Amino acid sequence: MPGKDKVLPHSSTMAPPGTWLRLLWENGGAPPAYWGKVARILIPTTLAAPLRIFERLRWGGAVARVEIDKPPVFVLGVARSGTTHLLNLMSQDPQYAWISTFHAAVPTFFLTGRGRLKRLMAGLAPATRPMDNMKVSMDMPVEEDLAVANASPFSSLHALSFPQRGEWYFNRYCFMRGLSARDMKQWERVYMEVLRKATLDAGGRRLVLKSPANTGRIPHLLRLFPDARFIHIVRNPYVVYESLVHMFRSVIPMHQLQSITEDALHDLALFLLRETLRQYLEDRSSIPKGQLVELRFEDLERNPLSELEAVYATLDLPGWEAARVGIESYLGGIAGYQKNRHAIDPCTVERVQRECRFALDTWEYLPPDGPSAAVSWASR
């Protein structure tokens, strides 16, 4: 695909300069065509160094003392399966906190920048997300891996910058494959600091978290939080594959520091779909009874209140009646949302059947009706 720059900024612009230098070194640098983009990343993040230093001096001790004594609720699922929609619904419950857009954009100094900087960034942020036209705000919940990517090299989201090594990033930081003990400890340190900071900022409220990468690292999350609760959402793999391709086409151009062909982009989307589903099926039995509930996106979209009430009951989560009020209001607010619509590629059925037969059999999904059935990408 062409390496055309977008107006939207790189989502990891505020990763520390040392992180960016390591990423560039690990990936053999960036071709000259991308040097301008590299400069637009390195200049602002270098200028932000005093804020990082002040944050460590002012808040480092307080963050280190934070105890996450309320086990998080993790939303699991392949990207584009409805995880964002489910997170948005759960975040209407006043008992929960989350990683916000602002937290994720500047994780190394958001406690320092909660006033003027937050207002400045709100004015500069795009109005909608590039892949699905959902509104963007500084307080909306996002995936915590965005914060990890803006604090360290230990995130699968760096595959967007270096898509030629996308499988390498997904293997290491979605599925935790090939990590040394030292690598694992470094990832854990950054991940826990992100969660501790958010907990401190939220006054100790319980976290509800959504990163599709978590679907592939369940054993590691259980090691950190043995009493965590998990909500897995699945969607028709044919639809998810097409939506992943659409997402990559939308977000890779604004991030990439190396080129990727259209065929390679399709292969990367299929790899992520197949391996995430495979890893989840392998690991789900490790979750203790009563700590996992599984949903279908189609059921959640059709009957959101009854599905969520069942989630609360199954996971023994308190506060359903209070949550219901906010959820009903939120659902009313998005009732007129217009979804982007795209046609299913006829090749999709063959590719997904070949690579993901195990998942189709497990969840009993069939191809959408007709080879050119329309597919909607919403806030998923």
Long-range contacts (C-beta under 8 A, 24 or more apart in sequence): 1-249, 1-252, 1-253, 1-259, 1-260, 1-261, 1-262, 1-265, 2-253, 2-259, 3-33, 3-34, 3-253, 3-256, 3-258, 3-259, 4-253, 5-36, 5-37, 5-253, 5-254, 6-130, 6-253, 6-254, 8-126, 8-130, 8-254, 9-40, 9-124, 9-254, 10-37, 10-40, 10-41, 10-161, 10-254, 10-255, 11-105, 11-146, 11-149, 11-150, 11-157, 11-160, 11-254, 11-255, 12-41, 12-149, 12-150, 12-157, 12-158, 12-161, 12-255, 13-40, 13-41, 13-44, 13-45, 13-150, 14-44, 14-45, 14-48, 14-105, 14-106, 14-107, 14-108, 14-150, 15-45, 15-149, 15-150, 15-151, 15-152, 15-153, 16-45, 16-49, 16-52, 16-108, 16-151, 17-42, 17-45, 17-46, 17-49, 19-151, 19-152, 19-153, 20-45, 22-153, 23-153, 23-158, 23-161, 23-162, 24-257, 26-153, 27-161, 27-162, 27-164, 27-165, 27-257, 27-258, 30-257, 30-258, 31-258, 31-259, 34-256, 34-257, 34-258, 37-257, 38-257, 48-106, 48-109, 51-106, 51-108, 51-109, 51-112, 51-113, 51-117, 52-108, 52-109, 54-109, 54-112, 55-108, 55-109, 55-111, 55-112, 58-111, 58-112, 59-111, 59-112, 59-197, 59-200, 62-200, 63-111, 63-193, 63-196, 63-197, 63-200, 64-196, 66-196, 66-197, 66-199, 66-200, 68-192, 68-195, 68-196, 68-199, 68-207, 68-225, 69-204, 70-204, 70-205, 70-206, 70-207, 71-206, 71-225, 71-226, 71-227, 71-228, 71-229, 72-195, 72-206, 72-207, 72-208, 72-209, 72-225, 72-228, 72-229, 73-206, 73-207, 73-208, 73-209, 73-228, 73-229, 73-230, 73-231, 73-315, 73-317, 74-209, 74-210, 74-214, 74-221, 74-228, 74-229, 74-230, 74-231, 75-208, 75-209, 75-210, 75-231, 75-233, 76-212, 76-214, 76-215, 76-218, 76-230, 76-231, 76-232, 76-233, 76-280, 77-212, 77-215, 77-232, 77-233, 77-234, 77-235, 78-212, 78-215, 78-234, 78-235, 78-240, 78-244, 78-272, 78-273, 78-276, 78-277, 79-212, 79-240, 79-244, 79-247, 79-272, 80-235, 80-240, 80-243, 80-244, 80-247, 80-377, 80-380, 81-212, 81-233, 81-234, 81-235, 81-240, 81-297, 81-380, 82-233, 82-235, 82-295, 82-297, 82-300, 82-301, 82-380, 83-210, 83-212, 83-233, 83-380, 84-134, 84-210, 84-379, 84-380, 85-297, 85-300, 85-301, 85-378, 85-379, 85-380, 86-210, 86-231, 86-233, 86-295, 86-300, 87-141, 87-208, 87-210, 88-140, 88-141, 88-330, 88-379, 89-304, 89-308, 89-327, 89-330, 89-331, 90-208, 90-231, 90-308, 91-141, 91-208, 92-323, 92-326, 92-327, 92-329, 92-330, 93-208, 93-319, 93-322, 93-323, 93-326, 93-327, 94-319, 94-322, 94-323, 94-326, 95-205, 95-206, 95-318, 95-319, 95-322, 95-323, 96-205, 96-206, 96-207, 96-208, 97-198, 97-199, 97-201, 97-202, 97-205, 97-206, 97-207, 97-208, 98-141, 98-142, 98-198, 98-207, 98-208, 98-209, 98-210, 99-141, 99-142, 99-143, 99-144, 99-146, 99-147, 99-194, 99-198, 99-207, 99-209, 100-138, 100-139, 100-140, 100-141, 100-142, 100-198, 101-125, 101-136, 101-137, 101-138, 101-139, 101-140, 101-142, 102-138, 102-139, 103-142, 103-147, 103-194, 103-197, 103-198, 103-201, 104-142, 104-143, 104-144, 104-146, 104-147, 104-150, 105-146, 105-150, 106-150, 107-147, 107-148, 107-150, 107-151, 107-194, 107-197, 108-150, 108-151, 110-197, 110-201, 111-197, 111-200, 111-201, 114-201, 130-250, 130-251, 130-254, 131-246, 131-247, 131-250, 131-251, 131-377, 132-339, 132-340, 132-377, 132-378, 132-379, 132-380, 133-338, 133-340, 134-337, 134-378, 134-379, 141-208, 141-210, 143-209, 143-210, 143-211, 143-212, 143-213, 144-191, 144-194, 144-195, 144-198, 144-209, 144-210, 144-211, 145-173, 145-211, 145-213, 147-194, 148-187, 148-190, 148-191, 148-194, 151-190, 151-193, 151-194, 152-186, 152-187, 152-190, 154-183, 154-186, 154-187, 154-190, 154-191, 155-213, 156-213, 159-268, 160-251, 160-252, 160-255, 160-256, 161-255, 161-256, 161-257, 161-258, 162-256, 162-257, 162-258, 163-248, 163-252, 163-256, 163-258, 163-260, 163-264, 163-265, 163-268, 164-258, 164-259, 164-260, 164-264, 166-260, 166-268, 166-271, 166-272, 167-268, 167-271, 170-271, 170-272, 170-275, 171-275, 173-213, 174-212, 174-213, 174-215, 174-216, 174-217, 174-272, 174-275, 174-276, 174-279, 175-216, 175-217, 175-275, 175-279, 176-216, 176-217, 176-220, 184-220, 188-220, 188-224, 191-224, 192-224, 212-276, 215-276, 215-279, 215-280, 216-275, 216-276, 216-279, 216-280, 216-283, 218-280, 218-283, 218-284, 218-286, 218-287, 219-283, 219-286, 222-286, 222-287, 226-288, 227-291, 228-291, 229-291, 229-292, 229-315, 229-317, 230-287, 230-291, 230-292, 230-293, 231-292, 231-293, 231-294, 231-295, 231-311, 231-315, 232-280, 232-284, 232-292, 232-293, 232-294, 232-295, 233-294, 233-295, 233-296, 233-297, 233-300, 234-294, 234-295, 234-296, 234-297, 234-363, 235-296, 235-297, 235-298, 235-380, 236-297, 236-298, 236-365, 236-368, 237-273, 237-277, 237-352, 237-356, 237-359, 237-360, 237-365, 238-344, 238-348, 238-349, 238-352, 238-365, 238-367, 238-368, 239-344, 239-368, 239-375, 240-273, 241-269, 241-270, 241-273, 241-348, 241-351, 241-352, 241-356, 242-342, 242-344, 242-345, 242-348, 242-375, 243-375, 243-377, 243-380, 244-269, 244-272, 244-273, 245-269, 245-345, 246-340, 246-342, 246-377, 247-377, 266-351, 270-351, 270-352, 270-355, 273-352, 273-355, 273-356, 274-355, 274-356, 274-359, 277-356, 277-358, 277-359, 278-358, 278-359, 281-358, 281-359, 281-362, 290-314, 290-315, 290-316, 291-315, 296-363, 297-380, 304-331, 305-331, 334-379, 337-378, 337-379, 339-376, 339-377, 339-378, 340-376, 340-377, 340-378, 341-374, 341-375, 341-376, 342-374, 342-375, 342-377, 343-372, 343-373, 343-374, 343-375, 344-368, 344-371, 344-372, 344-373, 344-374, 344-375, 346-371, 346-372
